[in-house]
Amino acid sequence: MNTTLDKLIKGVIALVRDVEGEDPTSMRLMEIGFIAGQSVARTGQAPAGDPIEYSVGGSRVGLRKSEAARIIVHVPAI
């Protein structure tokens, strides 16, 4: 099932499929590790729900929901 990263549930591991756009924000997301085939998991979030913390490529990254919504991920069937 494909979805966007902002909708990923905590503890579920997904694979990055694509980053939408070709603007500086999209390029930065790819530079910090959100590239096709990379595994990613939601690890936490701020008390108000934004930003959200993700684990990708051995690093922890905080993203705004609007940034995470640009990242298409594949969640394997359980």
C-alpha positions, 0 to 999 in steps of 0.5 A, spaced: 500 500 500 502 506 498 501 512 502 504 519 504 510 519 510 505 524 514 500 518 515 505 513 517 503 510 524 508 510 529 512 503 529 511 501 522 517 500 517 515 503 510 520 504 504 521 510 500 518 510 493 519 518 491 519 525 493 514 529 490 517 536 487 523 539 484 524 545 488 529 546 494 525 543 499 524 536 495 532 536 494 533 537 501 529 531 503 533 527 498 539 529 500 538 528 508 536 520 506 529 520 503 531 516 497 527 511 493 528 504 497 530 507 503 527 504 509 523 509 514 519 509 520 516 514 525 519 514 531 515 520 535 512 527 534 512 533 538 506 534 543 502 538 538 503 533 533 508 537 528 514 536 527 514 529 527 520 525 528 522 519 523 528 514 523 531 514 516 538 511 514 541 511 521 539 518 523 533 521 526 530 527 522 524 531 524 519 534 519 513 538 518 507 535 516 507 539 510 514 536 508 512 529 510 506 529 505 511 530 499 514 523 501 511 517 498 512 511 501 510 503 500 507 500 507 508 492 506 502 488 507 503 484 514 
